[in-house]
């Protein structure tokens, strides 16, 4: 008997994925069919708070009408030309995004991993043609516990065996140092004349929302500048207001969050990598931004993408960034993030199940009192799901909490109540 698609249950759909799809993810047992703002609904109609935001891609909330309207209207007119021809949406987008973040030029791509690969290529080419490092000797410094994507080059400098094991041979040209260690960075820069850049996440998201010490990013940028190496900020997850400022590189500097109005006031990366929320989760969009001295080393035919810079992506990204600005989402993330961490600390003070909360803005995590090899955090997320809140563990005993930035204080406190109720019931 054939089952029509509109009669499929969550169980049917999960079995279909299991049979026909590669097993490269381990999702929670929920099948979602609709989203609006901070909420999503499964195929049976149950409503949930989304506390992951598609790994911070949906900062502006699910199906934001301004973003969706921009996508639909452009899709009716022209979807793709490739870069073999000009289109009437790309130039205005490039002007908008470079002025928004304060850079001379942008190289548009589609995914975060593509943008990281672009930044690596751009940094190396600058190293050979501007810094004059001998060909094929360029080194880029990265950090332990990094997560920049899953391409072959990127997993080559990962120290996570799940990401890298049996995907070799690995791409050379990277030096890995401890995160949040300016002395190690200084040593690596001083002891190798062939270092052309330092690639870093301002806050390590996949590693468990690991926030560096105050001043780390500012000092790292200073050390790179003094050594003649490019400071490359991977803000694919942390950017676009997630951490309470337009970019997370602003988070520990002295600008007082004026970067929301003046893009030149923050700790400034030589190469800025953006993705995820630059489209509000509506369309694959990523971007690499740099000034002319760096970006002009790329010539026609040396790098690109069939879909990169397509008209739909251009219109969607403008709309998504306008929403962040007009709805003051950075300020909302900053205010609600402080409230959330205070509430989590109150809960932690009265439980043995959770030992710590950390984060910035609305990118936060709680550390469960168990080992990384345990399933306690997973089981806690299952219980949260049953109570109407969706979150996922990272690194075994850490649960990441990252709701859409359009969340209200009332909604946040409802979510705090769900988390507290779940923790209290879980302990019994």
C-alpha positions as CSV (number, residue, x, y, z in Angstrom):
1,X,0.0,0.0,0.0
2,X,1.4,3.4,-1.0
3,X,1.4,6.1,1.7
4,X,0.7,9.6,0.5
5,X,3.2,12.2,1.6
6,X,0.5,14.2,3.5
7,X,-0.2,11.2,5.8
8,X,3.4,10.5,6.8
9,X,4.1,10.6,10.5
10,X,7.3,11.7,12.2
11,X,8.2,8.0,12.6
12,X,7.6,7.4,8.8
13,X,9.7,10.4,7.8
14,X,12.6,9.5,10.2
15,X,12.6,5.9,8.8
16,X,12.7,7.3,5.3
17,X,15.7,9.4,6.1
18,X,17.4,6.5,7.8
19,X,16.9,4.3,4.7
20,X,17.7,6.7,1.9
21,X,20.0,9.3,3.4
22,X,23.6,9.2,4.4
23,X,24.0,8.8,8.2
24,X,26.2,11.9,8.6
25,X,24.0,13.5,11.3
26,X,22.4,12.3,14.5
27,X,19.4,14.6,14.9
28,X,16.9,14.6,17.8
29,X,13.8,12.6,17.2
30,X,11.6,15.4,16.0
31,X,10.4,16.2,12.4
32,X,9.7,19.8,11.8
33,X,7.4,21.2,9.1
34,X,6.8,24.9,10.0
35,X,8.5,27.8,11.7
36,X,7.6,31.3,12.7
37,X,9.7,33.6,14.8
38,X,11.1,31.7,17.8
39,X,8.8,28.7,17.3
40,X,8.7,25.6,15.2
41,X,6.1,22.9,14.8
42,X,6.4,19.2,14.1
43,X,4.3,17.2,11.6
44,X,1.9,16.3,14.3
45,X,1.4,19.9,15.2
46,X,3.3,20.1,18.5
47,X,4.9,23.6,19.1
48,X,8.5,24.1,20.3
49,X,10.8,26.9,21.2
50,X,13.8,26.7,18.9
51,X,16.9,27.1,21.0
52,X,19.5,26.3,18.3
53,X,18.4,28.6,15.5
54,X,20.0,26.3,12.9
55,X,23.4,26.8,14.5
56,X,22.8,30.6,14.6
57,X,21.6,30.8,10.9
58,X,18.1,31.9,12.0
59,X,19.1,34.9,14.1
60,X,16.2,36.9,12.6
61,X,13.7,34.3,13.4
62,X,12.0,31.6,11.3
63,X,10.5,32.8,8.0
64,X,10.9,36.5,8.7
65,X,8.4,38.2,6.4
66,X,10.8,40.8,5.1
67,X,13.4,38.2,4.2
68,X,10.9,35.8,2.7
69,X,9.3,38.6,0.6
70,X,12.7,39.6,-0.8
71,X,13.5,36.0,-1.7
72,X,10.1,35.4,-3.4
73,X,10.0,38.6,-5.3
74,X,13.5,38.1,-6.7
75,X,12.8,34.4,-7.5
76,X,9.9,35.5,-9.7
77,X,12.2,37.7,-11.8
78,X,15.7,36.2,-12.0
79,X,17.3,33.4,-9.9
80,X,20.7,32.7,-11.4
81,X,23.0,34.1,-14.1
82,X,26.3,32.7,-12.9
83,X,29.2,35.2,-12.9
84,X,29.6,34.8,-16.6
85,X,27.3,37.9,-16.8
86,X,26.5,40.8,-14.5
87,X,23.1,41.0,-12.8
88,X,21.3,44.0,-11.4
89,X,21.2,42.7,-7.8
90,X,24.9,41.9,-7.2
91,X,26.4,45.4,-7.4
92,X,23.9,47.0,-5.0
93,X,24.4,44.1,-2.5
94,X,28.2,44.4,-2.7
95,X,28.0,48.1,-2.0
96,X,25.5,47.5,0.8
97,X,27.5,44.8,2.6
98,X,30.9,46.4,2.3
99,X,29.6,49.7,3.7
100,X,27.7,47.8,6.4
101,X,30.8,46.1,7.7
102,X,33.4,48.8,6.6
103,X,35.5,47.0,4.0
104,X,36.5,47.8,0.4
105,X,35.4,44.6,-1.2
106,X,33.4,41.4,-0.8
107,X,33.8,38.0,-2.4
108,X,30.4,36.3,-2.3
109,X,30.1,32.6,-1.8
110,X,27.3,30.2,-0.6
111,X,28.3,28.2,2.6
112,X,30.4,28.9,5.6
113,X,32.9,26.2,4.7
114,X,33.3,27.7,1.2
115,X,33.9,31.1,2.7
116,X,36.6,29.7,5.0
117,X,38.2,28.0,2.0
118,X,38.1,31.3,0.2
119,X,39.8,33.1,3.1
120,X,42.5,30.5,3.2
121,X,43.2,30.8,-0.6
122,X,43.1,34.6,-0.3
123,X,45.5,34.7,2.6
124,X,47.9,32.4,0.9
125,X,47.9,34.3,-2.4
126,X,48.4,37.6,-0.5
127,X,51.3,35.9,1.3
128,X,53.0,35.0,-1.9
129,X,52.3,38.2,-3.9
130,X,52.3,40.9,-1.2
131,X,54.3,39.6,1.7
132,X,56.6,37.7,-0.7
133,X,56.8,34.4,1.2
134,X,58.5,31.7,-1.0
135,X,56.0,29.8,-3.1
136,X,54.4,26.8,-1.5
137,X,55.8,27.6,2.0
138,X,52.9,29.7,3.4
139,X,51.7,28.8,6.9
140,X,48.5,29.7,8.6
141,X,48.1,29.5,12.4
142,X,44.9,27.9,13.7
143,X,43.7,26.9,17.2
144,X,43.0,23.6,19.0
145,X,39.4,22.6,19.1
146,X,38.6,24.8,16.1
147,X,35.6,24.2,13.9
148,X,35.6,25.9,10.5
149,X,33.8,23.4,8.4
150,X,34.2,19.9,7.0
151,X,36.1,20.2,3.7
152,X,39.2,18.2,3.2
153,X,41.5,21.2,3.8
154,X,39.6,22.3,6.9
155,X,39.5,18.9,8.6
156,X,43.2,18.7,8.0
157,X,43.9,21.1,10.8
158,X,41.2,19.8,13.1
159,X,42.2,17.9,16.3
160,X,38.7,16.3,16.5
161,X,39.2,12.7,15.4
162,X,35.5,12.4,14.5
163,X,36.0,15.2,11.9
164,X,39.3,14.1,10.6
165,X,40.0,10.4,11.0
166,X,40.3,8.4,7.8
167,X,39.9,11.5,5.6
168,X,43.6,11.8,4.8
169,X,46.0,12.5,3.3
170,X,45.7,15.9,4.9
171,X,46.4,19.3,3.5
172,X,49.7,20.8,4.8
173,X,50.4,24.4,5.7
174,X,48.8,24.9,9.1
175,X,50.2,25.4,12.6
176,X,47.9,24.6,15.5
177,X,48.3,26.3,18.8
178,X,46.2,26.5,22.0
179,X,43.1,28.7,21.9
180,X,43.0,31.7,24.2
181,X,46.8,31.8,24.5
182,X,48.4,35.0,23.2
183,X,51.9,33.8,24.3
184,X,51.6,30.7,22.0
185,X,50.4,32.9,19.2
186,X,53.3,35.3,19.7
187,X,55.8,32.4,19.7
188,X,54.3,31.0,16.5
189,X,54.4,34.3,14.7
190,X,58.0,35.1,15.8
191,X,59.5,31.6,15.0
192,X,58.3,31.3,11.4
193,X,58.8,33.9,8.7
194,X,56.4,32.1,6.5
195,X,53.3,32.6,8.6
196,X,50.8,34.6,6.5
197,X,47.8,34.5,8.7
198,X,45.9,33.5,11.9
199,X,42.5,32.0,11.4
200,X,40.4,32.1,14.6
201,X,36.8,31.9,15.9
202,X,36.2,34.9,18.3
203,X,34.2,32.5,20.4
204,X,34.5,28.7,19.7
205,X,31.0,27.6,19.2
206,X,31.2,23.9,18.3
207,X,33.8,23.4,21.1
208,X,31.1,24.3,23.6
209,X,30.7,28.0,23.4
210,X,34.2,28.6,24.8
211,X,34.6,32.4,25.4
212,X,38.2,33.6,25.5
213,X,39.7,35.8,28.2
214,X,38.9,39.6,27.9
215,X,41.4,41.2,25.5
216,X,42.4,38.0,23.7
217,X,41.0,38.9,20.3
218,X,42.3,42.5,20.6
219,X,45.8,41.3,21.5
220,X,45.7,38.6,18.8
221,X,44.9,41.2,16.1
222,X,47.7,43.4,17.4
223,X,50.3,40.6,17.3
224,X,49.3,39.7,13.8
225,X,49.6,43.3,12.7
226,X,53.1,43.6,14.2
227,X,54.2,40.4,12.6
228,X,52.9,41.2,9.1
229,X,50.3,38.4,9.2
230,X,46.6,38.6,8.4
231,X,44.1,38.4,11.2
232,X,41.3,36.2,9.9
233,X,38.0,36.2,11.9
234,X,35.6,33.3,11.3
235,X,32.3,34.9,12.3
236,X,30.1,32.4,10.4
237,X,28.4,31.4,13.7
238,X,29.3,34.3,16.0
239,X,28.6,37.2,13.6
240,X,25.5,39.1,12.7
241,X,24.5,40.2,16.3
242,X,24.5,36.7,17.8
243,X,26.9,37.6,20.7
244,X,25.4,41.0,21.5
245,X,27.4,43.1,19.1
246,X,27.4,43.2,15.3
247,X,30.5,41.1,15.3
248,X,32.0,39.0,18.1
249,X,35.4,40.5,17.5
250,X,33.9,43.6,19.1
251,X,33.0,41.7,22.3
252,X,36.0,42.4,24.4
253,X,37.3,45.6,23.0
254,X,36.8,49.1,24.3
255,X,34.4,50.5,21.7
256,X,31.4,50.1,23.9
257,X,29.5,48.3,21.2
258,X,29.5,51.3,18.9
259,X,30.2,48.9,16.1
260,X,26.5,48.7,15.6
261,X,26.6,52.3,14.3
262,X,30.3,52.6,13.2
263,X,31.8,49.5,11.5
264,X,35.3,50.9,11.8
265,X,35.2,51.1,15.6
266,X,35.6,47.4,16.4
267,X,38.7,45.1,16.5
268,X,39.0,44.8,12.8
269,X,39.9,41.6,11.0
270,X,42.0,41.8,7.9
271,X,39.7,39.1,6.4
272,X,36.2,38.7,7.8
273,X,34.3,35.5,7.1
274,X,30.5,35.6,7.3
275,X,27.7,33.1,6.6
276,X,24.6,31.6,8.3
277,X,22.6,34.6,9.5
278,X,23.7,36.8,6.7
279,X,20.7,35.3,5.0
280,X,18.5,34.8,8.1
281,X,18.6,31.1,7.3
282,X,16.4,31.6,4.2
283,X,19.0,30.9,1.6
284,X,22.7,29.7,1.4
285,X,24.8,32.9,1.5
286,X,28.3,33.5,2.7
287,X,30.8,36.3,2.3
288,X,34.5,37.1,2.6
289,X,35.3,40.7,3.2
290,X,38.7,42.4,2.9
291,X,40.3,45.7,1.8
292,X,41.8,46.3,-1.7
293,X,45.4,45.5,-0.8
294,X,44.2,41.9,0.1
295,X,41.3,41.3,-2.2
296,X,42.9,42.6,-5.3
297,X,45.3,39.6,-5.5
298,X,42.3,37.6,-6.8
299,X,42.1,37.9,-10.6
300,X,39.5,36.6,-13.0
301,X,39.3,32.8,-13.1
302,X,41.3,32.2,-9.9
303,X,38.3,31.7,-7.6
304,X,34.6,31.7,-7.8
305,X,31.3,29.8,-7.6
306,X,28.4,29.3,-10.0
307,X,25.9,30.3,-7.4
308,X,28.0,32.8,-5.5
309,X,26.6,36.3,-5.9
310,X,23.3,35.1,-7.4
311,X,20.4,37.7,-7.5
312,X,18.3,35.8,-4.9
313,X,21.2,35.6,-2.5
314,X,21.9,39.3,-2.9
315,X,18.4,40.4,-2.2
316,X,18.0,38.0,0.7
317,X,21.2,39.2,2.4
318,X,20.3,42.8,2.1
319,X,16.9,42.2,3.7
320,X,18.4,40.0,6.4
321,X,21.0,42.6,7.4
322,X,18.4,45.4,7.4
323,X,16.3,43.3,9.8
324,X,19.3,43.0,12.2
325,X,19.9,46.8,12.0
326,X,16.3,48.0,12.1
327,X,15.1,45.7,14.8
328,X,18.2,46.3,16.9
329,X,18.9,42.6,17.4
330,X,22.4,43.0,18.7
331,X,21.1,45.1,21.7
332,X,18.3,42.6,22.3
333,X,20.8,39.7,22.3
334,X,23.1,41.5,24.7
335,X,20.3,42.3,27.1
336,X,18.6,38.9,27.0
337,X,21.9,37.1,27.1
338,X,22.8,38.6,30.4
339,X,19.4,37.8,31.8
340,X,19.6,34.2,30.6
341,X,23.0,33.6,32.1
342,X,21.8,35.1,35.4
343,X,18.8,32.8,35.4
344,X,20.9,29.7,34.5
345,X,23.3,30.5,37.3
346,X,20.4,30.7,39.7
347,X,19.3,27.2,38.6
348,X,22.9,25.9,38.8
349,X,23.2,27.1,42.4
350,X,20.4,24.8,43.3
351,X,21.3,21.7,41.3
352,X,24.1,19.1,41.0
353,X,23.2,18.3,37.4
354,X,24.7,21.4,35.8
355,X,27.9,23.0,36.9
356,X,28.5,26.0,34.7
357,X,27.0,28.4,32.2
358,X,29.0,30.4,29.8
359,X,28.5,32.5,26.7
360,X,28.0,36.0,25.3
361,X,24.9,37.6,24.0
362,X,22.5,34.8,23.0
363,X,25.2,32.3,22.3
364,X,25.4,30.3,25.5
365,X,26.0,26.8,26.9
366,X,25.6,24.9,30.1
367,X,28.0,22.2,31.2
368,X,26.4,19.0,32.5
369,X,28.0,17.3,35.5
370,X,29.2,14.2,33.6
371,X,31.9,13.1,31.2
372,X,32.1,13.8,27.5
373,X,31.5,10.1,26.9
374,X,28.2,10.1,28.8
375,X,24.7,10.4,27.3
376,X,23.4,12.6,30.1
377,X,23.4,15.8,28.0
378,X,21.7,14.0,25.1
379,X,19.0,12.6,27.4
380,X,18.5,16.0,28.9
381,X,17.9,17.4,25.4
382,X,15.4,14.7,24.8
383,X,13.6,15.7,27.9
384,X,13.7,19.3,26.9
385,X,12.2,18.4,23.6
386,X,9.4,16.6,25.3
387,X,8.7,19.7,27.3
388,X,8.7,21.9,24.2
389,X,12.2,23.3,23.8
390,X,14.7,22.2,21.2
391,X,18.5,22.2,21.9
392,X,21.4,19.9,21.0
393,X,24.5,18.7,22.9
394,X,28.0,19.5,21.7
395,X,31.1,17.6,22.9
396,X,29.1,15.2,25.0
397,X,28.4,17.0,28.2
398,X,27.7,20.5,26.9
399,X,24.3,21.8,25.7
400,X,24.3,24.9,23.4
401,X,21.5,27.4,23.8
402,X,21.1,29.8,20.9
403,X,17.5,31.1,20.3
404,X,16.5,33.5,17.6
405,X,17.5,37.0,18.4
406,X,13.9,38.2,17.9
407,X,12.9,36.5,21.2
408,X,11.2,38.7,23.8
409,X,11.9,38.7,27.5
410,X,8.6,37.1,28.2
411,X,9.4,34.2,25.8
412,X,12.9,33.9,27.3
413,X,11.5,33.5,30.8
414,X,9.1,30.9,29.5
415,X,12.1,29.0,28.2
416,X,14.0,29.4,31.4
417,X,11.0,27.8,33.2
418,X,11.0,24.9,30.8
419,X,14.8,24.3,31.4
420,X,14.4,24.6,35.1
421,X,11.4,22.2,35.2
422,X,13.3,19.7,33.0
423,X,16.5,19.8,35.1
424,X,14.5,19.4,38.4
425,X,12.5,16.5,37.0
426,X,15.7,14.9,35.5
427,X,17.4,14.8,38.9
428,X,14.6,12.9,40.6
